[in-house]
Amino acid sequence: MSKILGLIILVLDILAIIKIVQSSASTGEKVLWVLLVVVLPLLGLIIWALLGPGSPVKK
């Protein structure tokens, strides 16, 4: 079960990184977001979803 959860988190992190790179944010912001998602996979993904470029909280 933990392998499936790990795989799901990995796929979501990869999708988040792709969305970050494609966003209209500045290069510096993109680098910081990608680092956050890579260093803290689950927590970084949650923070990016809530506060990242295009998030519902920022609108």
C-alpha positions, 0 to 999 in steps of 0.5 A, a space after each residue: 500500500 505504501 508503494 502505491 501511495 509513494 507512486 501517487 505522490 511522485 506522479 503528482 509532484 512531477 505534474 506540479 513541477 510541469 505546471 510550475 515550469 509552464 506558469 507565468 511566474 518569474 524564473 526565481 519563483 519557479 526555481 523556489 517552487 520546484 525546490 520546495 516540491 523536490 525537497 518536501 514532496 508531500 508538504 511542498 505539493 500541498 503548499 504549492 496547491 494552496 499558495 502557488 501561481 494560479 492557486 485559488 487562495 491567491 485569486 
